């Protein structure tokens, strides 16, 4: 009986040791390599607020909520070895009543993603991965992904964006007091995509998805150009985390 107990104890120790070795080996494995990406293109954005949208300054929306979208049109882009030239991806959202978008982030009413339907499977996965970093995809627990024909036409000063059956918006820039386009630089809510943008007003916003039926006009419109990459967003995320930690202390 004693020999049997000793044997069982030795076996148990051996198994425990093996488990620790496996855990140690797993712990020393390098983290999965992050896929580098880079995109160059233009931002088209519109929402229900009066121009300029106060949400970028940490204020409450012009009306009870802010509803609208951001769409990025990629002229040149790569995600690893996947080309993203000529593709687009966007995000439509709505904030809750009576709260600023910053304070309510994570609890917005919905956050739908619209992916260019002409993208192949690898490109769709790449667009979604980049959109998660660049657009406020995680602003709401209620999300849907749509694969649609995202189209943009520019006629004179008017920029018109269509997201298939789900809606469209169009807008034009307003002139600054000293001439040229009115610009907003580094607002409090700025991220790398919004470090600087030209200000305008919408001609219309029509949206029929997420249980909404929007018809706005003469509201906020924004246009910007961008050169973004994964390294830039890693630095931005680290800086943002430090700011959030400082606010808690």
C-alpha positions in Angstrom: 0.0 0.0 0.0 2.8 2.4 0.9 4.7 1.6 -2.3 1.5 2.2 -4.3 1.0 5.6 -2.6 4.6 6.6 -3.3 4.2 5.6 -6.9 1.0 7.6 -7.3 2.7 10.6 -5.7 5.7 10.3 -8.1 3.4 10.1 -11.1 1.4 13.1 -9.9 4.6 15.2 -9.5 5.8 14.1 -12.9 2.5 15.2 -14.5 2.6 18.5 -12.7 6.2 19.1 -13.8 5.3 18.3 -17.4 2.4 20.7 -17.2 4.7 23.4 -15.9 7.2 22.8 -18.7 4.4 23.1 -21.3 3.2 26.3 -19.7 6.7 27.7 -19.6 7.2 26.8 -23.3 3.9 28.5 -24.2 4.9 31.6 -22.2 8.2 31.9 -24.0 6.6 31.7 -27.5 6.8 35.0 -29.3 3.5 36.8 -29.7 1.8 36.4 -33.1 3.2 38.9 -35.5 1.0 41.9 -36.2 0.1 42.5 -39.8 1.5 45.8 -41.0 -0.8 48.0 -43.0 -0.7 51.3 -44.8 -3.5 53.3 -46.5 -3.6 56.6 -48.4 -6.9 58.2 -49.4 -9.8 60.4 -48.5 -12.3 60.7 -45.8 -16.0 61.5 -46.4 -18.0 62.1 -43.2 -21.5 63.5 -42.4 -23.8 63.5 -39.4 -27.0 65.0 -38.1 -25.4 67.8 -36.0 -25.2 71.4 -37.2 -21.8 72.2 -38.7 -19.3 72.1 -37.2 -20.1 69.0 -35.3 -19.6 69.7 -31.5 -19.0 66.1 -30.7 -15.3 66.5 -31.8 -15.0 69.0 -29.1 -16.4 66.8 -26.3 -19.7 68.7 -26.3 -23.2 67.2 -26.6 -24.7 66.8 -30.0 -26.7 69.7 -31.6 -29.8 67.6 -31.3 -30.6 64.8 -28.8 -28.3 62.4 -30.6 -25.6 62.4 -33.2 -26.2 60.0 -36.1 -24.0 59.7 -39.2 -21.1 58.0 -40.7 -17.4 58.0 -41.8 -16.3 56.4 -45.0 -12.7 56.0 -46.2 -11.8 55.8 -49.8 -8.4 54.1 -50.3 -6.4 55.2 -53.3 -3.3 53.1 -52.3 -3.2 50.6 -49.5 -1.8 47.3 -48.3 -2.5 45.0 -45.5 0.4 42.6 -45.3 0.7 41.5 -48.9 -3.0 42.2 -49.7 -3.6 45.2 -52.0 -6.4 47.5 -51.0 -6.1 49.9 -53.9 -9.4 51.5 -55.0 -11.5 50.0 -52.2 -13.7 51.6 -49.5 -15.1 50.9 -46.1 -17.3 52.9 -43.7 -19.2 53.0 -40.5 -22.6 54.4 -39.6 -23.4 55.1 -35.9 -25.8 56.8 -33.5 -25.1 58.1 -30.0 -27.5 57.8 -27.1 -29.7 60.7 -26.1 -28.4 63.6 -24.0 -24.8 62.4 -23.8 -21.6 63.4 -25.6 -20.2 60.8 -27.9 -17.0 60.7 -25.9 -18.6 59.9 -22.6 -21.0 57.4 -24.1 -18.5 55.5 -26.2 -19.1 51.8 -26.0 -22.8 52.3 -25.4 -23.9 53.9 -28.7 -27.2 52.8 -30.2 -25.6 50.9 -33.1 -22.4 50.7 -35.1 -22.8 49.2 -38.6 -19.9 48.5 -40.9 -20.2 48.8 -44.7 -17.5 46.9 -46.7 -16.9 47.4 -50.4 -18.6 44.4 -52.1 -16.0 44.3 -54.9 -13.3 43.3 -52.4 -12.4 39.6 -52.4 -12.3 37.5 -49.2 -8.8 38.5 -48.2 -9.5 42.1 -48.9 -12.7 42.1 -46.9 -10.9 40.7 -43.9 -8.2 43.3 -44.3 -10.7 46.2 -44.6 -12.5 45.0 -41.5 -9.2 44.7 -39.6 -8.2 48.3 -40.5 -11.7 49.6 -39.9 -11.6 48.3 -36.4 -8.5 50.4 -35.8 -9.5 53.6 -37.7 -13.3 53.8 -37.3 -15.4 53.7 -34.1 -16.5 50.1 -34.8 -16.4 49.2 -31.1 -18.6 52.1 -30.0 -21.6 49.9 -29.6 -22.4 46.3 -28.7 -24.9 46.3 -31.5 -23.0 45.7 -34.7 -23.8 44.5 -38.2 -21.5 44.0 -41.2 -22.9 44.8 -44.7 -21.2 44.1 -48.0 -22.5 46.7 -50.4 -21.6 48.8 -53.4 -19.9 51.8 -52.0 -19.8 54.5 -54.6 -18.6 58.1 -54.7 -19.2 60.8 -57.3 -17.7 64.3 -57.3 -19.5 66.9 -59.4 -18.1 70.4 -59.0 -18.1 71.1 -55.2 -20.6 68.4 -54.4 -19.4 65.0 -53.1 -22.1 62.2 -53.1 -21.6 58.9 -51.4 -23.9 55.9 -51.8 -24.0 52.8 -49.6 -26.2 50.6 -51.8 -29.7 50.0 -50.6 -28.9 51.4 -47.1 -28.6 55.1 -48.0 -26.6 57.9 -49.3 -25.3 61.3 -48.3 -23.8 64.3 -50.1 -22.2 67.5 -49.0 -19.9 70.4 -50.0 -17.3 72.5 -48.3 -17.9 76.0 -46.9 -15.5 78.9 -47.5 -13.3 80.2 -44.7 -13.4 83.8 -43.7 -10.0 84.5 -45.2 -10.7 82.4 -48.3 -10.2 78.8 -49.1 -11.9 75.9 -47.3 -12.7 76.3 -43.7 -10.4 73.9 -41.8 -10.5 72.4 -38.3 -7.1 71.3 -37.0 -6.5 69.0 -34.0 -9.9 69.2 -32.2 -10.0 67.6 -28.7 -11.5 64.4 -30.1 -8.9 64.1 -32.9 -7.4 60.8 -33.9 -4.9 60.3 -36.8 -7.8 60.2 -39.3 -9.2 63.5 -38.0 -6.0 65.5 -37.2 -7.2 68.0 -39.8 -10.3 68.2 -42.0 -12.2 70.6 -44.2 -15.5 71.7 -42.9 -18.7 71.7 -45.0 -22.5 71.2 -44.9 -24.6 68.4 -46.2 -27.1 68.6 -49.0 -28.8 65.5 -47.6 -28.4 62.3 -45.5 -30.7 59.4 -46.2 -30.2 56.3 -44.2 -32.4 53.2 -43.9 -30.8 50.5 -41.7 -30.5 49.5 -38.0 -34.2 50.3 -37.7 -33.6 54.0 -38.7 -35.1 56.1 -41.4 -33.1 59.3 -41.5 -33.6 62.3 -43.8 -31.4 65.2 -42.8 -30.2 68.2 -44.7 -28.0 71.3 -44.1 -26.1 69.4 -41.4 -22.5 68.6 -40.7 -20.2 67.5 -43.5 -16.4 66.9 -43.3 -13.8 66.0 -45.9 -10.2 65.0 -45.3 -7.2 63.3 -46.8 -5.1 60.8 -44.9 -1.8 58.8 -44.9 -2.2 56.2 -42.1 -0.4 53.1 -41.1 -0.3 50.4 -38.3 2.7 51.9 -36.6 1.0 55.3 -36.3 -2.1 53.8 -34.8 -0.1 51.7 -32.3 1.5 54.9 -31.0 -1.9 56.7 -30.9 -3.4 53.8 -29.0 -0.6 53.8 -26.4 -0.9 57.6 -26.0 -4.6 57.4 -25.6 -4.3 54.6 -23.0 -1.9 56.9 -21.0 -4.4 59.7 -21.1 -7.3 57.5 -19.9 -5.1 56.2 -17.1 -4.2 59.7 -16.0 -7.9 60.7 -15.9 -8.7 57.8 -13.6 -5.9 58.8 -11.1 
